[in-house]
């Protein structure tokens, strides 16, 4: 069941302890999201709230865990995800995020995150 495996993988992100492996895994996430991989975004985009949360956490860690190239792509993906999600879902994710990731979400939601 690749969808279940991908859901588990997504739940383990972001990777922080191994900076080299973090960049690889977060780059792979970027490629999967760019391609709209249904195993990551879920049926009918059901995983988008979790994706938004993971992206905020990755971006809050900065270039220590993601390459500059993938960081810029993840920002663009986060902006698209936030346009897709209902406001209630965005607010629910905000409440569950660490402070630095909350700041990323707030800035992205207001169009100020670059």
Secondary structure, DSSP 8 states (H G I E B T S, - for coil): -HHHHHHHHHHT-S--S-HHHHHHHHHHHHHHHHTT-HHHH-GGGTTHHHHHHHHHHHHHHGGGTS-HHHHHHHHHHHHHHHHHS-HHHHHHHHHHS-HHHHHHHHHHHTT---
